[in-house]
Amino acid sequence: MKKKLKILLADDEKELARAVGTILKYSNYEVNIVNNGKEAVEMVKENMYDLIILDVMMPVMDGIQALKEMRKNNIKTPIMLLTAKAQIDDKVEGLDSGANDYLTKPFDKKELLARIRALTREQEENKEKYKIGNIIFDKETSEISNQNTSLHLNNKECEIMEFLVKNQERNITKKELKKRIWVKENKDENIVTMYIAYLQEKFLALGANIKINDKNGYVLEKIV
């Protein structure tokens, strides 16, 4: 069964957010809903999404601020802004701040879904395989491989690998990684160190030109 794409929706109009959430779930997307930009930023730190939808006018932290914060932290997930504003300047500010698309309220659900399909098409087509340096990570088969050899990853190794791949260039703390991978398990943070070491050993075995730098938090990078 094909895995559902995961969407984060942030909108302080709770009735509208519920309605849009229902549309998305009915259209076979997995949806998390929050009601302000700060909550959206926190959710993105702890979860991986295929698309983020931000309302511009929200309390605590508005959509533009949340967008800038995400891009500052190297979150490369496609982001679509929703707003009741139609002025050109507002659209330009959003796009210049790193948004991938912009939809003005009120909108038709068919247009919303069409724009979502357009923004997630590349992820849909390529979401299971990632090329990093001279290594290919295949999430579907839980393998990393070079041109000649492949090695199997266990469930936790695979989850860590996916998280690091999707958050390249962003330093991931040990605490954040433990919280993300061992969500409900009462494990010591040293388990993170152990699994990072397992992955590093498999990179070496494949002659990979990548490593997990752990000086200021974990980050997947090419060996120069």
PLY file of the C-alpha trace (Angstrom):
ply
format ascii 1.0
element vertex 224
property float x
property float y
property float z
element edge 223
property int vertex1
property int vertex2
end_header
0.00 0.00 0.00
1.35 3.42 -0.97
2.18 5.54 2.05
0.07 8.65 2.53
1.73 12.01 2.09
1.86 13.98 5.33
0.70 17.60 5.49
0.97 20.20 8.27
-1.85 22.78 8.24
-1.57 25.92 10.38
-4.63 28.20 10.52
-6.21 30.03 13.46
-9.69 29.88 11.88
-10.53 26.62 13.57
-13.70 25.83 11.62
-11.91 26.41 8.31
-8.92 24.36 9.49
-11.19 21.46 10.41
-12.99 21.71 7.06
-9.73 21.77 5.09
-8.37 18.94 7.26
-11.43 16.85 6.43
-11.00 17.52 2.71
-7.36 16.48 2.87
-8.03 13.32 4.87
-10.84 12.38 2.47
-8.32 12.91 -0.36
-5.98 10.36 1.28
-3.51 12.71 2.98
-2.35 12.43 6.57
-2.91 15.80 8.28
-1.71 17.53 11.46
-3.49 20.78 12.37
-2.16 23.62 14.56
-3.54 27.11 15.16
-0.52 29.44 15.12
2.87 29.81 13.52
4.87 29.00 16.64
3.12 25.64 16.98
3.83 24.99 13.30
7.55 25.65 13.77
7.67 23.29 16.75
5.81 20.56 14.84
8.25 20.79 11.94
11.18 20.32 14.31
9.73 17.04 15.55
8.05 15.60 12.43
8.71 15.17 8.72
6.15 16.55 6.29
5.71 16.41 2.53
3.93 19.79 2.49
3.32 22.67 4.93
0.31 24.99 4.56
0.48 28.25 6.54
-2.19 30.88 6.97
-0.56 34.31 6.86
-2.66 36.01 9.56
-2.20 34.01 12.78
-1.63 34.95 16.43
1.61 34.39 18.39
3.62 34.01 15.17
2.17 34.78 11.75
2.64 32.65 8.66
5.41 34.79 7.15
7.41 34.70 10.39
6.92 30.93 10.66
7.98 30.52 7.03
11.16 32.56 7.59
11.97 30.60 10.75
11.59 27.29 8.92
13.77 28.38 6.01
16.37 29.77 8.42
16.55 26.29 9.94
17.04 24.72 6.49
13.58 23.16 6.33
13.25 22.57 2.59
9.72 21.13 2.61
7.38 22.84 0.07
5.32 25.56 1.77
2.04 27.06 0.58
0.61 30.23 2.11
-3.09 30.91 2.63
-4.36 34.45 3.07
-7.42 36.63 2.75
-5.16 39.32 1.32
-4.93 39.67 -2.43
-2.43 42.52 -2.77
0.59 41.88 -4.97
3.03 43.10 -2.28
1.83 40.46 0.18
2.29 37.72 -2.40
5.76 38.98 -3.30
6.83 39.07 0.37
5.63 35.51 0.87
7.37 34.16 -2.23
10.56 36.10 -1.49
10.56 34.64 2.02
10.69 31.12 0.62
7.08 30.10 -0.07
6.52 27.78 -3.03
2.93 28.81 -3.69
0.24 31.21 -2.57
-3.54 30.68 -2.39
-6.00 33.49 -1.66
-9.09 32.88 0.48
-11.80 32.01 -0.26
-10.64 29.17 -2.48
-12.25 26.23 -4.21
-11.31 22.81 -2.86
-10.51 21.58 -6.39
-7.92 24.34 -6.81
-6.46 23.62 -3.35
-6.05 19.93 -4.15
-4.61 20.67 -7.60
-1.99 22.98 -6.09
-1.14 20.38 -3.44
-0.68 17.74 -6.13
1.62 20.07 -8.06
3.74 20.86 -4.99
4.04 17.23 -3.88
4.44 15.59 -7.29
8.21 15.31 -7.06
8.04 13.92 -3.51
5.37 11.43 -4.64
7.54 10.21 -7.49
10.87 10.09 -5.65
10.00 9.85 -1.97
11.35 6.33 -1.42
14.85 6.79 -2.90
17.47 9.40 -2.04
20.96 9.88 -3.49
23.50 11.22 -1.00
27.06 11.44 -2.24
27.92 8.09 -3.82
25.25 6.26 -1.80
21.58 5.58 -2.51
19.18 5.24 0.41
16.10 3.22 -0.50
13.48 3.68 2.17
11.13 1.10 0.67
13.69 -1.73 0.92
15.48 -0.27 4.00
18.84 -0.44 2.20
21.81 1.79 1.51
23.88 0.87 -1.50
26.70 1.85 -3.83
27.14 0.62 -7.41
28.22 -2.84 -6.29
26.88 -3.62 -2.82
23.88 -2.97 -0.61
23.44 -3.20 3.16
20.18 -3.62 5.07
19.16 -1.09 7.74
17.05 -2.11 10.71
13.91 -0.10 11.51
15.58 2.48 13.77
18.57 2.92 11.47
16.17 3.49 8.58
14.18 6.09 10.52
17.34 7.93 11.57
18.68 7.85 8.01
15.43 9.25 6.61
15.34 12.02 9.22
18.95 13.04 8.56
18.48 12.92 4.78
15.38 15.13 4.95
17.11 17.58 7.29
20.48 17.91 5.60
22.50 21.00 6.53
20.56 21.34 9.80
22.22 20.30 13.06
20.02 17.78 14.88
20.57 17.51 18.62
20.78 14.14 20.34
17.67 15.07 22.35
15.71 15.96 19.20
16.72 12.75 17.45
15.80 10.61 20.46
12.43 12.34 20.75
11.75 11.85 17.05
12.84 8.20 16.71
12.06 6.76 20.15
8.78 8.64 20.63
7.20 6.59 23.43
10.17 4.48 24.49
11.94 5.20 27.77
15.49 5.07 26.43
18.69 6.78 27.54
20.10 9.32 25.05
23.17 7.09 24.66
21.07 4.85 22.43
21.25 7.62 19.81
25.07 7.53 19.92
24.99 3.77 19.48
22.75 3.84 16.41
24.70 6.70 14.83
27.81 4.53 15.23
26.01 1.62 13.51
25.23 3.85 10.52
28.78 5.22 10.37
30.11 1.62 10.25
27.83 0.80 7.33
28.95 3.94 5.48
32.56 2.82 5.92
31.75 -0.70 4.75
30.30 0.71 1.52
33.16 3.16 0.98
30.68 6.02 1.24
31.86 9.60 0.78
29.36 10.75 3.41
29.46 10.81 7.21
27.37 11.95 10.15
29.17 14.91 11.67
28.45 15.04 15.40
30.46 18.06 16.56
27.57 20.49 17.09
24.66 18.12 16.71
24.19 15.50 14.03
24.28 16.48 10.37
24.68 14.28 7.29
27.39 15.66 5.01
29.79 14.75 2.24
33.41 14.02 3.09
35.56 16.66 1.47
0 1
1 2
2 3
3 4
4 5
5 6
6 7
7 8
8 9
9 10
10 11
11 12
12 13
13 14
14 15
15 16
16 17
17 18
18 19
19 20
20 21
21 22
22 23
23 24
24 25
25 26
26 27
27 28
28 29
29 30
30 31
31 32
32 33
33 34
34 35
35 36
36 37
37 38
38 39
39 40
40 41
41 42
42 43
43 44
44 45
45 46
46 47
47 48
48 49
49 50
50 51
51 52
52 53
53 54
54 55
55 56
56 57
57 58
58 59
59 60
60 61
61 62
62 63
63 64
64 65
65 66
66 67
67 68
68 69
69 70
70 71
71 72
72 73
73 74
74 75
75 76
76 77
77 78
78 79
79 80
80 81
81 82
82 83
83 84
84 85
85 86
86 87
87 88
88 89
89 90
90 91
91 92
92 93
93 94
94 95
95 96
96 97
97 98
98 99
99 100
100 101
101 102
102 103
103 104
104 105
105 106
106 107
107 108
108 109
109 110
110 111
111 112
112 113
113 114
114 115
115 116
116 117
117 118
118 119
119 120
120 121
121 122
122 123
123 124
124 125
125 126
126 127
127 128
128 129
129 130
130 131
131 132
132 133
133 134
134 135
135 136
136 137
137 138
138 139
139 140
140 141
141 142
142 143
143 144
144 145
145 146
146 147
147 148
148 149
149 150
150 151
151 152
152 153
153 154
154 155
155 156
156 157
157 158
158 159
159 160
160 161
161 162
162 163
163 164
164 165
165 166
166 167
167 168
168 169
169 170
170 171
171 172
172 173
173 174
174 175
175 176
176 177
177 178
178 179
179 180
180 181
181 182
182 183
183 184
184 185
185 186
186 187
187 188
188 189
189 190
190 191
191 192
192 193
193 194
194 195
195 196
196 197
197 198
198 199
199 200
200 201
201 202
202 203
203 204
204 205
205 206
206 207
207 208
208 209
209 210
210 211
211 212
212 213
213 214
214 215
215 216
216 217
217 218
218 219
219 220
220 221
221 222
222 223
